[in-house]
Amino acid sequence: MLNGGRTGPAPLNAGAPTAPAFRRRLPLVEWAVFGTFAVLPFLLADFLTVFASRLMILALLAISFDLVYGFAGIMSFGQALFFGAAGYSVALLARDLGVSSVLVVLPAALGVGLALSWLVSSFLLLGRHPPSVTFVALGTLTAAFAAEELARSWYYLGGQNGIPGVPPLTLGHFEFSDLAFYYLVFALFAAVYLLCRALVRSQFGLALAGIRDQEQRLGFFGYRVDTFKTIVFTIAGAIAGLAGGLYAYHEGFVWPSMMGVVLSTQIVLYCLFGGVGTLIGAVLGVIAIESATYALSEQLPTIWPVVLGVILLVVILFRPTGLIGLVVSERERTGDFGRPGSVAPRGAPSDAA
Amino acid sequence: MLLEASGVGKSFGQLRALDGVDLAVSADEIHGLIGPNGSGKSTLLKCIAGAERPSQGRVLFAGRDITALPPSERARAGMSIKFQITSVMPALSVYDNVLLALQAHDRLRDLLTSRTRRGLDTQITEMLAAFRLDRRAAALAGELSHGEQQWLEIAMALATAPRLLLLDEPTAGMSLEERRVTGTLLRPIKARCAIVIVEHDLDFIRDICDVLTVLDQGRVIASGSVAEIQANASVQEVYLTRV
């Protein structure tokens, strides 16, 4: 394996580009999605604008799952717990205290999601021994199930019926109409997306990628892995909480299954269908599944759930990278955290001498 | 002494993998651990690094008892390990693998704001050049040859500027030429930190180590300079009858 006069082994593809070039397509997909959402109210009927608001709220929820599973490898079946708990909290604020100001509601929803997810993570992730994927999955699943049952049986929370009559969101004397609410959701959706994008492409995101791929190895570098996992789980919980608060105002009421196992599983499917580990894949998953359900459930009321189930199975079994995998290469999905070009520009041999 | 393991024992059920092992490593030596298969070399290394908790005995590092510390705290105290099985991040670029190791002790706030990324570039460039991986910086770690992956792992283990580097069979699976180069790459490291190497290749270990400890069936049967070990009758017997 000698390399001419040099004593080291010859690099593979010596003199050739150091990495397969990959086209950056993710930004195009992101621009397409956000550009479409930005102009959608001008193109759609009012009732479809309301539906599009719902898509963006569910996309926030899906992003929260992608953050924990797609980027940190934490299988959480409990994102609906933070979503539902925040939804109930803002509904109670409106019902019992008459508070519907966006300045209170949104921080409250974020805070509930954050506090609850921190509590759950301190039980599940900060134990003496590193928790297994199964332990965390079952732990979050159990928490979501217990919360749903609690809401179902607690009279104060409205029992089976939940809490109806959540009023429109306000800012002073301004009441958020459908269109204003749409753009409020859009602004939050875009802001959260950009923040998450910055987070997962940061050095912190690199540590998450390491945890996802070789969790135990990272401890031997000195990473306090549990702390990283707790932080990302808590951030994701806060996002799910924000989505839950918005959803309560979008729907006008909250109900027990908002925080249950079925919705938690649905979030997992959104992300697997759209593709995990890119953020925008989770958004695409929500758009695809919810739009198809909206369009076809009336024409195929009885067999639609079966058709949807089969499509999901086919994608998950034969296209594990999800819809986004049709557009974006695996190399781009992982991306670069540092700047290889500054070390070895592609096609420019560094030791030509 | 930088590292002092005393009376270290480790049992896996009925199997006694280590039985009262003592090991002392000074700050400026390359210390080799040799012995037949199953003699407890890798287990001892894991007990030192925190991958296994000793059933008995204790491990002192720079005078501090680290026996009960988790691996992350041992790493932060200045210890680093390269396991026998390569565990680079295959889906990340070679550059990012080194960055990942280099930033391990940075503050969370700095990682969240990516404050140190630019400043680490020079260090990463130097490390990759030192391990002959500079041309492969943009490649995925999973695309490297086995030998290159081993070098990347050693570079990553060194990235945290450890005071003690633990290497478990660094030349396993390498060609003769790759082994020779690995020896060349490791020698200068001695000036920066102490090294404990587990190795089967006796020629390699004889060339590079200052001190050798020989294990057999979980016990130390000899320890001393390379010349002393080569002349030791017990060691010769073990290697003649069991290897």
Interface residues (C-beta under 8 A of the other chain):
Chain A: M1 L2 T7 G8 P9 P11 L12 A14 P17 T18 A19 L199 S202 Q203 F204 L206 A207 A209 G210 D213 Q214 R217 L218 G219 F220 F221 G222 Y223 R224 V225 T227 I231 E330 R331 T334 D336 F337 G338 R339 P340 G341 S342 V343 A344 R346 P349 S350 D351
Chain B: A49 G50 A51 P70 P71 S72 A75 R76 S80 I81 F83 S87 V88 M89 P90 A91 L92 S93 V94 Y95 D96 L99 L100 A101 Q103 A104 H105 D106 L108 D110 L111 L112 T113 S114 R115 T116 R117 L120 D121 I124 T125 L128 A129 R132 D134 R135 R136 A137 A138 A139 L140 E143 L144 S145 G147 E148 M156 A159 T160 S175 E177 E178 R180 V181 T184
